[in-house]
Amino acid sequence: MKYIFTILVMLALFVSCKEDQKQIDDLASVETEDQIQEVAYASFGKEITATNAITAERMAVHFESMSVGDTVDSKMIAKVDEVCQAKGCWMKLDLPTGEQVMVKFKDYGFFMPKDISGKEVIINGKAYVNEVPVDEQRHYAEDGGASEEEIAKITAPKKTYSFLADGVLLKS
C-alpha cells in the first residue's frame, strides 16, 4: 500500500511538472514571436543580408582611426542624408559625429532611388578615407542640387569618409 501511494504521488508530481514546463515553453514562444520583427528590405547591387552589420556609431570610430588611403571591408547601418538627384549614382549617410560618409556604387553597377533621404540603409563593401579635389566636390554639390553660391564656396580639397558599396539594403 505504501508503494502504491508513493507511486501515485510521484506520478502526480511528474504530470504537474510537465504541465508547468509546457506553460513555460508556450510563454517563451509567445515572447519570441513578439520580439522578432520581420523587416522588409529592397535590395540593390550584390545580394547581401542584414546580419553582422555594424552601427554608424561604431563605423565612425573606425573612420576616425583611419588615414587617407586606408581601407576596411565593412557592412554598416545608417540613415541616408542626401542622394544624387541626377540619377541616384551616390548617396551621403549620416554619422553621429556630425560627419557624413560619401557612398559610391561599385562599377556604377546600380543606382539608388532619388527619394530616400531619411531612410535607413545597410551598405556592404569597402570603407576608406579619401581626399576629394575641388572639382569633384563641386560636381557632387551640383548633382545634389546646391546653388551656384554654395558651389562657388568650395575652394579647397577635403578629407572625407567614403564607402564603395557592392550591395545595399533599403529598409522599406
One Martini backbone bead per residue (centre of mass of N, CA, C, O) as a GRO file, in nm:
protein
  172
    1MET     BB    1   0.057   0.064  -0.020
    2LYS     BB    2   0.299   0.251   0.001
    3TYR     BB    3   0.387   0.222  -0.301
    4ILE     BB    4   0.132   0.327  -0.434
    5PHE     BB    5   0.136   0.607  -0.306
    6THR     BB    6   0.417   0.690  -0.414
    7ILE     BB    7   0.350   0.659  -0.713
    8LEU     BB    8   0.118   0.864  -0.722
    9VAL     BB    9   0.282   1.111  -0.632
   10MET     BB   10   0.495   1.097  -0.859
   11LEU     BB   11   0.294   1.118  -1.092
   12ALA     BB   12   0.174   1.391  -1.014
   13LEU     BB   13   0.441   1.550  -1.030
   14PHE     BB   14   0.512   1.486  -1.318
   15VAL     BB   15   0.260   1.609  -1.452
   16SER     BB   16   0.283   1.897  -1.329
   17CYS     BB   17   0.566   1.962  -1.442
   18LYS     BB   18   0.496   1.928  -1.739
   19GLU     BB   19   0.291   2.162  -1.750
   20ASP     BB   20   0.482   2.389  -1.666
   21GLN     BB   21   0.672   2.356  -1.908
   22LYS     BB   22   0.461   2.410  -2.124
   23GLN     BB   23   0.396   2.700  -2.030
   24ILE     BB   24   0.681   2.809  -2.062
   25ASP     BB   25   0.709   2.746  -2.365
   26ASP     BB   26   0.466   2.917  -2.455
   27LEU     BB   27   0.570   3.188  -2.347
   28ALA     BB   28   0.838   3.193  -2.504
   29SER     BB   29   0.711   3.190  -2.790
   30VAL     BB   30   0.556   3.455  -2.761
   31GLU     BB   31   0.797   3.640  -2.699
   32THR     BB   32   0.956   3.578  -2.958
   33GLU     BB   33   0.742   3.673  -3.161
   34ASP     BB   34   0.738   3.969  -3.054
   35GLN     BB   35   1.052   4.027  -3.105
   36ILE     BB   36   1.007   3.944  -3.390
   37GLN     BB   37   1.086   4.146  -3.673
   38GLU     BB   38   0.989   4.189  -3.985
   39VAL     BB   39   1.214   4.302  -4.231
   40ALA     BB   40   1.200   4.499  -4.514
   41TYR     BB   41   1.395   4.481  -4.820
   42ALA     BB   42   1.565   4.648  -5.062
   43SER     BB   43   1.766   4.543  -5.333
   44PHE     BB   44   2.109   4.638  -5.424
   45GLY     BB   45   2.297   4.470  -5.610
   46LYS     BB   46   2.443   4.280  -5.420
   47GLU     BB   47   2.362   4.018  -5.232
   48ILE     BB   48   2.251   4.077  -4.899
   49THR     BB   49   2.265   4.094  -4.549
   50ALA     BB   50   2.188   4.213  -4.216
   51THR     BB   51   2.404   4.067  -4.096
   52ASN     BB   52   2.674   4.210  -3.918
   53ALA     BB   53   2.601   4.498  -3.884
   54ILE     BB   54   2.711   4.809  -3.817
   55THR     BB   55   2.710   5.093  -3.670
   56ALA     BB   56   2.767   5.424  -3.710
   57GLU     BB   57   2.927   5.456  -3.450
   58ARG     BB   58   3.144   5.238  -3.509
   59MET     BB   59   3.234   5.353  -3.784
   60ALA     BB   60   3.339   5.625  -3.681
   61VAL     BB   61   3.576   5.504  -3.524
   62HIS     BB   62   3.718   5.385  -3.767
   63PHE     BB   63   3.756   5.646  -3.931
   64GLU     BB   64   3.927   5.805  -3.716
   65SER     BB   65   4.173   5.577  -3.743
   66MET     BB   66   4.208   5.667  -4.032
   67SER     BB   67   4.378   5.709  -4.332
   68VAL     BB   68   4.475   5.802  -4.616
   69GLY     BB   69   4.409   5.489  -4.800
   70ASP     BB   70   4.250   5.338  -4.615
   71THR     BB   71   4.098   5.006  -4.569
   72VAL     BB   72   3.765   4.842  -4.506
   73ASP     BB   73   3.573   4.586  -4.452
   74SER     BB   74   3.207   4.640  -4.458
   75LYS     BB   75   2.901   4.673  -4.253
   76MET     BB   76   2.633   4.921  -4.248
   77ILE     BB   77   2.423   5.135  -4.052
   78ALA     BB   78   2.217   5.405  -4.194
   79LYS     BB   79   2.131   5.730  -4.275
   80VAL     BB   80   1.998   5.918  -4.520
   81ASP     BB   81   2.072   6.245  -4.645
   82GLU     BB   82   2.173   6.203  -4.954
   83VAL     BB   83   2.102   6.223  -5.315
   84CYS     BB   84   2.141   6.188  -5.629
   85GLN     BB   85   1.946   6.384  -5.864
   86ALA     BB   86   2.022   6.269  -6.142
   87LYS     BB   87   2.053   5.909  -6.073
   88GLY     BB   88   2.162   5.771  -5.796
   89CYS     BB   89   2.505   5.744  -5.782
   90TRP     BB   90   2.480   5.863  -5.484
   91MET     BB   91   2.546   5.889  -5.119
   92LYS     BB   92   2.467   6.021  -4.794
   93LEU     BB   93   2.573   5.951  -4.463
   94ASP     BB   94   2.517   5.948  -4.130
   95LEU     BB   95   2.697   6.053  -3.848
   96PRO     BB   96   2.715   6.115  -3.504
   97THR     BB   97   2.962   6.335  -3.549
   98GLY     BB   98   2.854   6.501  -3.826
   99GLU     BB   99   2.937   6.335  -4.035
  100GLN     BB  100   3.000   6.190  -4.361
  101VAL     BB  101   2.921   5.938  -4.606
  102MET     BB  102   3.051   5.858  -4.913
  103VAL     BB  103   2.856   5.683  -5.158
  104LYS     BB  104   2.949   5.442  -5.382
  105PHE     BB  105   2.919   5.233  -5.678
  106LYS     BB  106   3.022   4.960  -5.805
  107ASP     BB  107   3.073   5.022  -6.135
  108TYR     BB  108   2.794   5.150  -6.163
  109GLY     BB  109   2.581   4.890  -6.121
  110PHE     BB  110   2.401   5.093  -5.943
  111PHE     BB  111   2.105   5.256  -5.814
  112MET     BB  112   1.927   5.496  -5.637
  113PRO     BB  113   1.680   5.637  -5.513
  114LYS     BB  114   1.597   5.990  -5.482
  115ASP     BB  115   1.371   5.941  -5.215
  116ILE     BB  116   1.565   5.841  -4.933
  117SER     BB  117   1.566   6.047  -4.735
  118GLY     BB  118   1.579   5.917  -4.395
  119LYS     BB  119   1.658   5.638  -4.457
  120GLU     BB  120   1.745   5.307  -4.409
  121VAL     BB  121   2.069   5.146  -4.445
  122ILE     BB  122   2.263   4.877  -4.590
  123ILE     BB  123   2.612   4.847  -4.630
  124ASN     BB  124   2.849   4.695  -4.865
  125GLY     BB  125   3.219   4.698  -4.836
  126LYS     BB  126   3.440   4.979  -4.867
  127ALA     BB  127   3.619   5.156  -4.641
  128TYR     BB  128   3.739   5.506  -4.667
  129VAL     BB  129   3.990   5.750  -4.703
  130ASN     BB  130   3.960   6.076  -4.860
  131GLU     BB  131   4.070   6.312  -5.113
  132VAL     BB  132   3.882   6.579  -5.238
  133PRO     BB  133   3.860   6.758  -5.498
  134VAL     BB  134   3.715   7.042  -5.602
  135ASP     BB  135   3.574   6.945  -5.867
  136GLU     BB  136   3.429   6.703  -5.731
  137GLN     BB  137   3.271   6.863  -5.520
  138ARG     BB  138   3.115   7.035  -5.726
  139HIS     BB  139   2.975   6.803  -5.868
  140TYR     BB  140   2.819   6.698  -5.619
  141ALA     BB  141   2.671   6.961  -5.558
  142GLU     BB  142   2.520   6.971  -5.824
  143ASP     BB  143   2.377   6.691  -5.799
  144GLY     BB  144   2.244   6.790  -5.512
  145GLY     BB  145   2.134   7.101  -5.570
  146ALA     BB  146   2.317   7.330  -5.551
  147SER     BB  147   2.410   7.635  -5.548
  148GLU     BB  148   2.625   7.859  -5.686
  149GLU     BB  149   2.725   7.968  -5.415
  150GLU     BB  150   2.800   7.696  -5.284
  151ILE     BB  151   2.999   7.608  -5.506
  152ALA     BB  152   3.196   7.860  -5.481
  153LYS     BB  153   3.293   7.782  -5.176
  154ILE     BB  154   3.464   7.567  -5.315
  155THR     BB  155   3.843   7.571  -5.253
  156ALA     BB  156   3.916   7.285  -5.111
  157PRO     BB  157   4.030   7.017  -5.016
  158LYS     BB  158   3.877   6.705  -4.880
  159LYS     BB  159   3.833   6.510  -4.612
  160THR     BB  160   3.683   6.182  -4.644
  161TYR     BB  161   3.428   5.963  -4.597
  162SER     BB  162   3.414   5.641  -4.751
  163PHE     BB  163   3.219   5.423  -4.989
  164LEU     BB  164   3.224   5.102  -5.155
  165ALA     BB  165   2.944   4.963  -5.288
  166ASP     BB  166   2.797   4.631  -5.368
  167GLY     BB  167   2.560   4.660  -5.146
  168VAL     BB  168   2.200   4.725  -5.078
  169LEU     BB  169   1.974   4.801  -4.810
  170LEU     BB  170   1.629   4.903  -4.805
  171LYS     BB  171   1.415   5.019  -4.591
  172SER     BB  172   1.055   4.986  -4.603
   0.00000   0.00000   0.00000
